[in-house]
Amino acid sequence: MNRSISLKRLKESQEKIWDVAVIGGGASGFGVALDALSRGLSVVLLDKSDFAKGTSSRSTKLLHGGVRYLAQGDVGLVLEALKERGRLLVNAPHLTYNQPFIIPIYTWFDKLQYSVGLKLYDWMAGKWRLGKSRFINKKETIARLPQIKQEGLKGGVVYRDGQFDDARMIIAVAQTCDELGGCVLNYAKVTGLTKDEKGKLNGLKFVDQIEDNHLHIKAKMVVNATGVFADKILQMDQPGVRKSIQPSQGIHLVFDQSFLGGKDALMIPKTSDGRVLFAVPWHGKLVVGTTDTLVDKAKLEPEALEKEINFVLETAQAYLTKKPMRSDVLSVFAGLRPLAAPKEKGAKTKEISRSHKVIVSDSNLVTITGGKWTTFRKMGEDTVEYFTKVTGESMKASKSADQKLHGFTENPEEGHLSVYGSDATQIKFMIKDHPEWAEKLHPNHPYTIAELIWMVRNEMAVKLEDVVSRRFRIMLLDAKAAKEMGPKAAKVMAEEMGKGEDWIANELEEFEKTVNKYIITQ
């Protein structure tokens, strides 16, 4: 997957009419691209920054049906998500994991409530079930969650859900789309929509933000899959149109895994604000969250509020014997959920449905909103179903449900190279040919120069932050280490890309501003 090649394709095919043009390179956008390509349609996908720069790289790292949605009675969403969870574990074993969760039980009523609820959750998963839920006694609960609060503990209910690497999943889907003949491009900002004499969309204009190329794309169907920024594209199509998105912020704090101990994840089903709190082992660290805070404006780089940080800390402290403090936070990251704006004022965000919605405007702009990471492929399928309605042309049935993702292998590598799947072998060959590339980019982390060169050559990494945040994930795992790694990583990238000292200085300045937002000041 090479950016220069994608750009060249678009420059040389200005007269080509693409079947589908997708705006947005997050989970929903790539869900649309993957599904359209599986039907044999021609697809171009553009993102104004890096793939998964926004919400799609800032999740709780779960592929789940949603125990909370089951409690709310949203059975349809849970059934759909459980099926999609199962498919992702089959199609991308190098990026997904069957993760045991434990709900600590402090009252016998809770034992009954969660045991019954999770049996139903198991049953709903059908053939996609990841394992049976069961009650475990106090002794086993403490053995599996060594740091859990023991006072009043009766035991725990164990169940299984999916865990994954969200941004790496997007890279794998992007590479899959590229292999299927799609044209994907990051740092390509859409600046306008074009219409025919009847007012129907027939393409878009965009600017390549790396080399400042202004290009035009002709397309039969244009899809707005920009998540929390969907209203910007809707306004481009129809100025003054009613706001459709209500962004809601969720934050996560990352700690050393010793704060929970063991390999199981913790799920607190009801916090003081009525939400669920997760503490999930991820790449050797512990991700704890989340919150649900309405925000007025969508930002590409949202920041955690003090009240959110305090809420997550206080809730974690209430359930853990090793109390996490501000000074223990390795990284803090915030993401925005693109919830459908409620018709009535005062609706609580946790009550707004996570189901997705497809809207077609008078000009035939197709917008996908809402939804959740786990169902991204189904969201794509449901969106592409509108192709015939918009264009009047027939198309083949969807095959995306069985599409193995780039890097698929039955036996992923052990350790940090597992996320590359079958590509890990190529990285090892690079190190064999260039032993100096085995050098680590940071003494406390396993990431090597070879991997960084691989990312520039094969994963469309253009900026320092692309690598440190979304390819290596170190910015989310240990922000201070990410900052220390910056200069060395920038130098390696510059050499590989043929850039000079000015590029390095600019990248480091930009990167430092961003990485500082992930570090909590004491």
RODO-2510 file (C-alpha; in nm, 4 decimals, decimal comma):
residues 522
     n   res          X          Y          Z
     1     m     0,0000     0,0000     0,0000
     2     n     0,1861     0,3002    -0,1316
     3     r     0,0679     0,6613    -0,1169
     4     s     0,2586     0,7766    -0,4268
     5     i     0,1020     0,4975    -0,6339
     6     s    -0,2514     0,5824    -0,5100
     7     l    -0,1969     0,9511    -0,5891
     8     k    -0,0588     0,8697    -0,9341
     9     r    -0,3667     0,6538    -1,0055
    10     l    -0,5970     0,9429    -0,9181
    11     k    -0,3957     1,1956    -1,1222
    12     e    -0,4019     0,9679    -1,4260
    13     s    -0,7710     0,8780    -1,4010
    14     q    -0,9351     1,2206    -1,3837
    15     e    -1,1915     1,1099    -1,6441
    16     k    -1,2631     0,7728    -1,4792
    17     i    -1,6060     0,7442    -1,3162
    18     w    -1,5695     0,5477    -0,9913
    19     d    -1,8654     0,3466    -0,8646
    20     v    -1,8210     0,4640    -0,5058
    21     a    -1,6223     0,7533    -0,3547
    22     v    -1,5935     0,7303     0,0238
    23     i    -1,5104     1,0340     0,2386
    24     g    -1,3582     0,9220     0,5709
    25     g    -1,0915     0,6638     0,6525
    26     g    -1,2172     0,5386     0,9874
    27     a    -1,4091     0,2210     1,0708
    28     s    -1,7345     0,3179     0,8927
    29     g    -1,5574     0,4458     0,5794
    30     f    -1,3453     0,1358     0,5435
    31     g    -1,6499    -0,0819     0,6155
    32     v    -1,8148     0,0770     0,3098
    33     a    -1,5016     0,0444     0,0927
    34     l    -1,4447    -0,3210     0,1885
    35     d    -1,8044    -0,4194     0,1191
    36     a    -1,8261    -0,2330    -0,2133
    37     l    -1,5011    -0,3936    -0,3325
    38     s    -1,6284    -0,7389    -0,2296
    39     r    -1,9136    -0,6846    -0,4802
    40     g    -1,6769    -0,5925    -0,7615
    41     l    -1,7457    -0,2176    -0,7521
    42     s    -1,4649     0,0346    -0,8113
    43     v    -1,3849     0,2366    -0,4988
    44     v    -1,1819     0,5412    -0,4002
    45     l    -1,1492     0,6382    -0,0323
    46     l    -1,0098     0,9692     0,0989
    47     d    -0,9270     1,0895     0,4493
    48     k    -0,8287     1,4453     0,5401
    49     s    -0,5620     1,3213     0,7828
    50     d    -0,4255     0,9750     0,8588
    51     f    -0,6466     0,6666     0,8497
    52     a    -0,8155     0,6153     1,1899
    53     k    -0,6795     0,9476     1,3201
    54     g    -1,0133     1,0207     1,4895
    55     t    -1,2542     0,8053     1,6885
    56     s    -1,1510     0,4757     1,5278
    57     s    -0,8108     0,4647     1,7026
    58     r    -0,9441     0,5688     2,0453
    59     s    -1,1856     0,2912     2,1402
    60     t    -1,1901     0,0688     2,4516
    61     k    -1,0261    -0,1962     2,2265
    62     l    -1,3278    -0,4289     2,2527
    63     l    -1,5137    -0,6311     1,9910
    64     h    -1,8302    -0,6948     2,1833
    65     g    -2,2019    -0,7483     2,1560
    66     g    -2,2458    -0,5006     2,4385
    67     v    -2,3672    -0,6402     2,7697
    68     r    -2,5001    -0,2923     2,8506
    69     y    -2,7100    -0,2782     2,5325
    70     l    -2,8615    -0,6130     2,6320
    71     a    -2,9602    -0,4640     2,9700
    72     q    -3,1206    -0,1736     2,7792
    73     g    -3,3215    -0,4184     2,5698
    74     d    -3,1457    -0,3398     2,2370
    75     v    -3,1544    -0,7077     2,1382
    76     g    -3,1195    -0,6470     1,7622
    77     l    -2,7943    -0,4523     1,8026
    78     v    -2,6497    -0,7160     2,0396
    79     l    -2,7341    -1,0032     1,8026
    80     e    -2,5782    -0,8193     1,5076
    81     a    -2,2657    -0,7244     1,7050
    82     l    -2,2119    -1,0789     1,8408
    83     k    -2,2215    -1,2189     1,4873
    84     e    -1,9807    -0,9511     1,3598
    85     r    -1,7504    -1,0079     1,6594
    86     g    -1,7268    -1,3760     1,5644
    87     r    -1,6528    -1,2953     1,2011
    88     l    -1,3707    -1,0561     1,2915
    89     l    -1,2038    -1,3134     1,5163
    90     v    -1,2127    -1,5572     1,2223
    91     n    -1,1040    -1,3076     0,9532
    92     a    -0,8274    -1,1296     1,1480
    93     p    -0,6793    -1,3677     1,4091
    94     h    -0,3560    -1,1617     1,4142
    95     l    -0,5414    -0,8535     1,5425
    96     t    -0,8108    -1,0047     1,7629
    97     y    -0,8154    -1,1955     2,0876
    98     n    -1,0696    -1,4044     2,2795
    99     q    -1,0559    -1,2163     2,6110
   100     p    -1,1973    -1,3459     2,9430
   101     f    -1,3784    -1,0817     3,1516
   102     i    -1,4768    -1,1007     3,5177
   103     i    -1,7624    -0,9105     3,6821
   104     p    -1,6898    -0,9029     4,0582
   105     i    -1,9988    -0,9949     4,2602
   106     y    -2,0697    -0,8199     4,5917
   107     t    -2,4398    -0,9143     4,6420
   108     w    -2,6260    -1,2403     4,5804
   109     f    -2,8825    -1,0514     4,3721
   110     d    -2,6000    -0,9417     4,1410
   111     k    -2,4903    -1,3047     4,1121
   112     l    -2,8376    -1,4033     3,9930
   113     q    -2,8791    -1,0977     3,7670
   114     y    -2,5446    -1,1250     3,5854
   115     s    -2,5354    -1,5052     3,5693
   116     v    -2,8750    -1,5102     3,3960
   117     g    -2,7958    -1,2088     3,1741
   118     l    -2,4648    -1,3543     3,0553
   119     k    -2,6167    -1,6977     2,9878
   120     l    -2,8572    -1,5119     2,7562
   121     y    -2,5575    -1,3286     2,6005
   122     d    -2,3877    -1,6678     2,5387
   123     w    -2,7044    -1,8129     2,3889
   124     m    -2,7549    -1,5140     2,1568
   125     a    -2,4025    -1,5574     2,0140
   126     g    -2,5023    -1,9044     1,8884
   127     k    -2,2265    -2,0638     1,6779
   128     w    -2,0158    -1,7481     1,7275
   129     r    -1,9957    -1,7993     2,1044
   130     l    -1,6438    -1,7517     2,2458
   131     g    -1,6926    -1,9624     2,5600
   132     k    -1,9401    -2,0345     2,8377
   133     s    -2,0008    -1,7823     3,1145
   134     r    -1,9906    -1,9192     3,4697
   135     f    -1,9833    -1,8147     3,8340
   136     i    -1,6489    -1,8524     4,0150
   137     n    -1,6015    -1,8439     4,3922
   138     k    -1,4222    -1,5733     4,5902
   139     k    -1,0930    -1,7637     4,6027
   140     e    -1,0730    -1,8079     4,2231
   141     t    -1,1834    -1,4469     4,1637
   142     i    -0,8949    -1,3186     4,3805
   143     a    -0,6497    -1,5588     4,2129
   144     r    -0,7508    -1,4286     3,8697
   145     l    -0,7884    -1,0596     3,9685
   146     p    -0,5194    -1,0234     4,2397
   147     q    -0,5856    -0,6513     4,2961
   148     i    -0,9673    -0,6662     4,3231
   149     k    -1,1340    -0,5202     4,6350
   150     q    -1,1961    -0,8217     4,8631
   151     e    -1,4258    -0,6667     5,1221
   152     g    -1,7774    -0,8060     5,0695
   153     l    -1,6661    -1,0013     4,7598
   154     k    -1,8837    -1,3083     4,6989
   155     g    -1,7132    -1,4259     4,3786
   156     g    -1,7269    -1,3321     4,0119
   157     v    -1,9010    -1,4083     3,6856
   158     v    -1,6634    -1,4932     3,4000
   159     y    -1,7638    -1,4362     3,0399
   160     r    -1,5782    -1,3913     2,7122
   161     d    -1,5690    -1,1105     2,4585
   162     g    -1,3394    -0,9937     2,1810
   163     q    -1,0396    -0,7623     2,2214
   164     f    -0,8451    -0,6041     1,9346
   165     d    -0,6088    -0,3339     1,8121
   166     d    -0,8365    -0,0757     1,6490
   167     a    -0,5918     0,1384     1,4469
   168     r    -0,3939    -0,1665     1,3307
   169     m    -0,7261    -0,3199     1,2202
   170     i    -0,7881    -0,0131     1,0012
   171     i    -0,4411    -0,0492     0,8451
   172     a    -0,5174    -0,4174     0,7689
   173     v    -0,8562    -0,3269     0,6153
   174     a    -0,6934    -0,0468     0,4114
   175     q    -0,4307    -0,2907     0,2799
   176     t    -0,7076    -0,5402     0,1982
   177     c    -0,8978    -0,2715     0,0037
   178     d    -0,5768    -0,1822    -0,1806
   179     e    -0,5242    -0,5489    -0,2744
   180     l    -0,8858    -0,5760    -0,3965
   181     g    -0,8193    -0,2907    -0,6401
   182     g    -0,9485     0,0012    -0,4362
   183     c    -0,7640     0,3325    -0,4286
   184     v    -0,7122     0,4632    -0,0731
   185     l    -0,5436     0,7901     0,0162
   186     n    -0,4704     0,9632     0,3458
   187     y    -0,4053     1,3370     0,3891
   188     a    -0,6574     1,4074     0,1117
   189     k    -0,9053     1,6728     0,2243
   190     v    -1,2365     1,6992     0,0416
   191     t    -1,2973     2,0671    -0,0410
   192     g    -1,6204     2,0481    -0,2390
   193     l    -1,8909     1,8276    -0,3908
   194     t    -1,9788     1,8477    -0,7595
   195     k    -2,3322     1,8123    -0,9023
   196     d    -2,4921     1,7673    -1,2434
   197     e    -2,7561     1,9976    -1,3945
   198     k    -3,0300     1,8137    -1,2012
   199     g    -2,8566     1,8819    -0,8681
   200     k    -2,7429     1,5217    -0,8209
   201     l    -2,3906     1,4477    -0,6954
   202     n    -2,1456     1,3309    -0,9584
   203     g    -1,8134     1,3680    -0,7789
   204     l    -1,5937     1,5667    -0,5442
   205     k    -1,2891     1,7899    -0,5266
   206     f    -1,0006     1,7356    -0,2877
   207     v    -0,6579     1,8692    -0,2020
   208     d    -0,3588     1,6415    -0,1387
   209     q    -0,2262     1,7955     0,1809
   210     i     0,1248     1,6579     0,1417
   211     e     0,2118     1,7936    -0,2039
   212     d    -0,0740     2,0477    -0,2440
   213     n    -0,2248     1,8820    -0,5538
   214     h    -0,5847     1,9895    -0,6295
   215     l    -0,7754     1,7038    -0,7889
   216     h    -1,1268     1,6068    -0,8971
   217     i    -1,2951     1,2674    -0,8755
   218     k    -1,6037     1,1570    -1,0690
   219     a    -1,8260     0,9047    -0,8902
   220     k    -2,1693     0,7447    -0,9245
   221     m    -2,2229     0,7373    -0,5471
   222     v    -2,0563     0,9542    -0,2820
   223     v    -2,0573     0,8290     0,0771
   224     n    -2,0096     1,0576     0,3774
   225     a    -1,8501     0,8355     0,6443
   226     t    -1,6765     1,1063     0,8448
   227     g    -1,8169     1,0173     1,1886
   228     v    -1,8298     1,3176     1,4195
   229     f    -1,7492     1,5440     1,1224
   230     a    -2,0466     1,4246     0,9120
   231     d    -2,2235     1,7596     0,9488
   232     k    -1,9367     1,9399     0,7705
   233     i    -1,9926     1,7314     0,4560
   234     l    -2,3723     1,7608     0,4921
   235     q    -2,3317     2,1405     0,5060
   236     m    -2,1155     2,1243     0,1921
   237     d    -2,4015     1,9410     0,0208
   238     q    -2,6828     2,1541     0,1615
   239     p    -2,5839     2,4743     0,3479
   240     g    -2,7951     2,5414     0,6563
   241     v    -2,9094     2,1794     0,6980
   242     r    -3,0096     2,0742     1,0533
   243     k    -2,7325     1,9341     1,2774
   244     s    -2,7437     1,5534     1,2760
   245     i    -2,4515     1,4593     1,5034
   246     q    -2,4151     1,5000     1,8791
   247     p    -2,0517     1,4249     1,9730
   248     s    -2,0014     1,2474     2,3054
   249     q    -1,6530     1,2159     2,4545
   250     g    -1,5112     0,9039     2,6131
   251     i    -1,1666     0,8940     2,7743
   252     h    -0,9307     0,6162     2,8794
   253     l    -0,6411     0,6074     3,1230
   254     v    -0,3568     0,3619     3,0671
   255     f    -0,1658     0,2021     3,3573
   256     d     0,0870    -0,0710     3,4160
   257     q    -0,0916    -0,4085     3,4076
   258     s     0,0121    -0,4767     3,7696
   259     f    -0,2759    -0,2536     3,8875
   260     l    -0,5140    -0,5377     3,8049
   261     g    -0,2826    -0,8383     3,7836
   262     g    -0,3538    -1,1554     3,5896
   263     k    -0,4690    -1,1820     3,2280
   264     d    -0,8415    -1,1315     3,2778
   265     a    -1,0235    -0,8060     3,2092
   266     l    -1,2451    -0,6403     3,4708
   267     m    -1,5970    -0,5191     3,3999
   268     i    -1,7834    -0,3004     3,6500
   269     p    -2,1428    -0,3086     3,5226
   270     k    -2,2693     0,0013     3,7036
   271     t    -2,0663     0,3058     3,8027
   272     s    -2,1870     0,6182     3,9811
   273     d    -2,2990     0,7698     3,6476
   274     g    -2,4764     0,4527     3,5385
   275     r    -2,2133     0,3579     3,2801
   276     v    -1,9952     0,0509     3,2502
   277     l    -1,6259     0,0687     3,3475
   278     f    -1,3742    -0,1610     3,1806
   279     a    -1,0148    -0,2397     3,2760
   280     v    -0,8722    -0,4322     2,9821
   281     p    -0,5215    -0,5802     2,9357
   282     w    -0,3866    -0,4475     2,6026
   283     h    -0,0329    -0,4808     2,4614
   284     g     0,1030    -0,5466     2,8111
   285     k    -0,0680    -0,2435     2,9690
   286     l    -0,4090    -0,1833     3,1291
   287     v    -0,6661     0,0386     2,9530
   288     v    -0,9295     0,1763     3,1932
   289     g    -1,2423     0,3661     3,0851
   290     t    -1,4690     0,5121     2,9781
   291     t    -1,6766     0,8278     3,0238
   292     d    -1,9703     0,9784     2,8371
   293     t    -1,9536     1,3579     2,8192
   294     l    -2,1475     1,5676     2,5687
   295     v    -1,9261     1,8124     2,3815
   296     d    -2,0308     2,1021     2,1607
   297     k    -1,7660     2,0803     1,8922
   298     a    -1,5998     1,7898     1,7164
   299     k    -1,2191     1,8039     1,7267
   300     l    -0,9633     1,5863     1,5532
   301     e    -0,7529     1,5809     1,8716
   302     p    -0,9987     1,5931     2,1667
   303     e    -0,8590     1,6347     2,5185
   304     a    -0,9640     1,4666     2,8416
   305     l    -1,1372     1,6945     3,0920
   306     e    -1,0198     1,7016     3,4547
   307     k    -1,3606     1,5774     3,5755
   308     e    -1,3338     1,2762     3,3395
   309     i    -0,9822     1,1896     3,4598
   310     n    -1,0987     1,2139     3,8225
   311     f    -1,4075     1,0017     3,7561
   312     v    -1,2068     0,7157     3,5998
   313     l    -0,9429     0,7331     3,8764
   314     e    -1,2018     0,7376     4,1565
   315     t    -1,4026     0,4512     4,0082
   316     a    -1,0895     0,2390     3,9580
   317     q    -0,9703     0,3189     4,3130
   318     a    -1,3052     0,2013     4,4536
   319     y    -1,2542    -0,1491     4,3093
   320     l    -0,8761    -0,2006     4,3219
   321     t    -0,6574    -0,2583     4,6286
   322     k    -0,3520    -0,1151     4,4500
   323     k    -0,4962     0,2354     4,4089
   324     p    -0,4009     0,3996     4,0765
   325     m    -0,3020     0,7652     4,1179
   326     r    -0,2481     1,0484     3,8681
   327     s     0,1264     0,9843     3,8803
   328     d     0,0656     0,6245     3,7630
   329     v    -0,1101     0,7238     3,4402
   330     l     0,1139     0,6274     3,1456
   331     s    -0,1156     0,7864     2,8886
   332     v    -0,4600     0,9453     2,8608
   333     f    -0,6548     0,9470     2,5351
   334     a    -0,9944     1,0835     2,4386
   335     g    -1,2282     0,9895     2,1536
   336     l    -1,5604     1,1233     2,0272
   337     r    -1,8645     0,9064     1,9564
   338     p    -2,0737     1,0224     1,6588
   339     l    -2,4164     0,9833     1,8215
   340     a    -2,7305     1,0783     1,6331
   341     a    -2,8472     1,4179     1,7642
   342     p    -3,1587     1,3514     1,9777
   343     k    -3,4872     1,5139     1,8751
   344     e    -3,5722     1,6043     2,2356
   345     k    -3,3418     1,7973     2,4673
   346     g    -3,1904     1,6365     2,7749
   347     a    -3,1592     1,2805     2,6377
   348     k    -2,8764     1,1005     2,8185
   349     t    -2,5956     0,9864     2,5884
   350     k    -2,5933     0,6369     2,7317
   351     e    -2,9608     0,6084     2,6242
   352     i    -2,8997     0,7207     2,2629
   353     s    -2,8975     0,4094     2,0466
   354     r    -2,5644     0,2813     1,9128
   355     s    -2,7451     0,1451     1,6067
   356     h    -2,6324     0,2949     1,2771
   357     k    -2,8404     0,4948     1,0354
   358     v    -2,8053     0,5538     0,6603
   359     i    -2,9427     0,8838     0,5258
   360     v    -2,9752     0,9805     0,1582
   361     s    -3,0048     1,3520     0,0797
   362     d    -3,1927     1,5055    -0,2163
   363     s    -2,8640     1,5233    -0,4087
   364     n    -2,8031     1,1485    -0,3415
   365     l    -2,5261     1,2064    -0,0865
   366     v    -2,5279     0,8876     0,1239
   367     t    -2,4357     0,9457     0,4906
   368     i    -2,3682     0,6704     0,7451
   369     t    -2,3940     0,7776     1,1108
   370     g    -2,3879     0,6145     1,4542
   371     g    -2,2937     0,2506     1,4945
   372     k    -2,0084     0,0901     1,6845
   373     w    -1,6655    -0,0471     1,5918
   374     t    -1,7701    -0,4125     1,6140
   375     t    -2,0383    -0,3723     1,3462
   376     f    -1,8280    -0,1680     1,1005
   377     r    -1,8507    -0,4305     0,8234
   378     k    -2,2300    -0,4622     0,8539
   379     m    -2,2582    -0,0819     0,8526
   380     g    -2,0658    -0,0863     0,5267
   381     e    -2,2876    -0,3560     0,3783
   382     d    -2,6059    -0,1673     0,4717
   383     t    -2,4661     0,1532     0,3159
   384     v    -2,3594    -0,0112    -0,0116
   385     e    -2,7122    -0,1585    -0,0438
   386     y    -2,8182     0,1964    -0,1429
   387     f    -2,5974     0,1845    -0,4553
   388     t    -2,8780     0,0490    -0,6762
   389     k    -3,1285     0,3032    -0,5422
   390     v    -2,8873     0,5935    -0,6056
   391     t    -2,7476     0,4836    -0,9441
   392     g    -3,0170     0,2570    -1,0885
   393     e    -2,7456    -0,0026    -1,1570
   394     s    -2,7484    -0,3601    -1,0302
   395     m    -2,4597    -0,5107    -0,8327
   396     k    -2,3418    -0,8449    -0,6993
   397     a    -2,4185    -0,9781    -0,3505
   398     s    -2,1864    -0,8789    -0,0647
   399     k    -1,8938    -1,1094     0,0115
   400     s    -1,7312    -0,8975     0,2835
   401     a    -1,8486    -1,1237     0,5701
   402     d    -1,5970    -1,3901     0,4647
   403     q    -1,3141    -1,1577     0,3553
   404     k    -0,9891    -1,2492     0,5280
   405     l    -0,7986    -0,9330     0,6189
   406     h    -0,4442    -0,8496     0,5079
   407     g    -0,1877    -1,0343     0,7181
   408     f    -0,4269    -1,3228     0,7884
   409     t    -0,2470    -1,6225     0,9321
   410     e    -0,3634    -1,9171     1,1413
   411     n    -0,0511    -1,8861     1,3574
   412     p     0,0414    -1,5241     1,4357
   413     e     0,3847    -1,4516     1,5829
   414     e     0,4184    -1,4399     1,9585
   415     g     0,4917    -1,0964     2,1038
   416     h     0,4624    -0,7509     1,9526
   417     l     0,5119    -0,8638     1,5903
   418     s     0,1776    -1,0485     1,6038
   419     v    -0,0122    -0,7404     1,4753
   420     y     0,1614    -0,7706     1,1369
   421     g     0,0257    -1,1218     1,0837
   422     s     0,1946    -1,2867     0,7848
   423     d     0,3952    -0,9655     0,7201
   424     a     0,6040    -1,0368     1,0328
   425     t     0,8120    -1,2790     0,8231
   426     q     0,9027    -0,9961     0,5812
   427     i     1,0114    -0,7737     0,8717
   428     k     1,2344    -1,0542     1,0000
   429     f     1,3901    -1,0879     0,6521
   430     m     1,4602    -0,7124     0,6525
   431     i     1,6481    -0,7509     0,9822
   432     k     1,8402    -1,0478     0,8430
   433     d     1,9513    -0,8392     0,5427
   434     h     2,0198    -0,5283     0,7560
   435     p     2,1168    -0,6393     1,1101
   436     e     2,1466    -0,2732     1,2175
   437     w     1,7689    -0,2380     1,1647
   438     a     1,7131    -0,4648     1,4658
   439     e     1,7993    -0,1640     1,6850
   440     k     1,5205    -0,0579     1,9194
   441     l     1,3676     0,2893     1,8875
   442     h     1,3312     0,3067     2,2687
   443     p     1,5210     0,0984     2,5263
   444     n     1,2063     0,0051     2,7226
   445     h     0,9948    -0,1019     2,4245
   446     p     1,0440    -0,3714     2,1577
   447     y     0,9794    -0,1601     1,8445
   448     t     1,2598    -0,1647     1,5865
   449     i     1,3948     0,0470     1,3007
   450     a     1,2961    -0,2325     1,0585
   451     e     0,9291    -0,1990     1,1542
   452     l     0,9381     0,1770     1,1062
   453     i     1,0866     0,1381     0,7571
   454     w     0,8195    -0,1236     0,6817
   455     m     0,5464     0,1229     0,7861
   456     v     0,6774     0,3964     0,5576
   457     r     0,7106     0,1559     0,2634
   458     n     0,3937    -0,0500     0,3049
   459     e     0,1489     0,1159     0,5455
   460     m     0,1215     0,4723     0,4118
   461     a     0,2839     0,6287     0,7186
   462     v     0,3590     0,9888     0,6190
   463     k     0,4062     1,1765     0,9467
   464     l     0,5839     1,0956     1,2719
   465     e     0,2540     1,0815     1,4614
   466     d     0,1132     0,8238     1,2130
   467     v     0,3863     0,5864     1,3255
   468     v     0,4049     0,6578     1,6978
   469     s     0,0301     0,6791     1,7595
   470     r    -0,1452     0,4489     1,5097
   471     r     0,1136     0,2016     1,3751
   472     f     0,3181     0,1329     1,6933
   473     r     0,0444     0,2476     1,9425
   474     i     0,3161     0,3663     2,1832
   475     m     0,1581     0,7124     2,2239
   476     l    -0,1476     0,5457     2,3777
   477     l     0,0547     0,2966     2,5822
   478     d     0,3312     0,5153     2,7265
   479     a     0,3180     0,8799     2,6161
   480     k     0,6467     0,9824     2,7824
   481     a     0,8315     0,6985     2,6080
   482     a     0,6650     0,8030     2,2810
   483     k     0,8000     1,1559     2,3302
   484     e     1,1511     1,0210     2,3980
   485     m     1,1280     0,7992     2,0894
   486     g     1,0263     1,0918     1,8631
   487     p     1,3688     1,2289     1,7562
   488     k     1,5126     0,8880     1,6637
   489     a     1,1969     0,7816     1,4788
   490     a     1,1824     1,1142     1,2892
   491     k     1,5456     1,0735     1,1785
   492     v     1,4849     0,7194     1,0482
   493     m     1,1698     0,8326     0,8645
   494     a     1,3489     1,1305     0,7090
   495     e     1,6283     0,9076     0,5777
   496     e     1,3791     0,6595     0,4328
   497     m     1,1630     0,9310     0,2729
   498     g     1,4509     1,1486     0,1525
   499     k     1,3594     1,4438     0,3749
   500     g     1,5939     1,7002     0,5307
   501     e     1,6517     1,8663     0,8668
   502     d     1,3634     2,1118     0,8145
   503     w     1,1173     1,8244     0,7811
   504     i     1,2518     1,6646     1,1019
   505     a     1,2234     1,9939     1,2935
   506     n     0,8674     2,0581     1,1719
   507     e     0,7553     1,7029     1,2481
   508     l     0,9020     1,7098     1,5991
   509     e     0,7410     2,0454     1,6752
   510     e     0,3983     1,9246     1,5579
   511     f     0,4385     1,5875     1,7289
   512     e     0,5385     1,7412     2,0622
   513     k     0,2207     1,9528     2,0720
   514     t     0,0114     1,6396     2,0213
   515     v     0,1960     1,3985     2,2513
   516     n     0,1823     1,6464     2,5420
   517     k    -0,1976     1,6097     2,5393
   518     y    -0,1531     1,2396     2,6271
   519     i     0,0608     1,3125     2,9333
   520     i    -0,1153     1,3998     3,2599
   521     t     0,0520     1,6785     3,4540
   522     q     0,0721     1,6239     3,8293
***
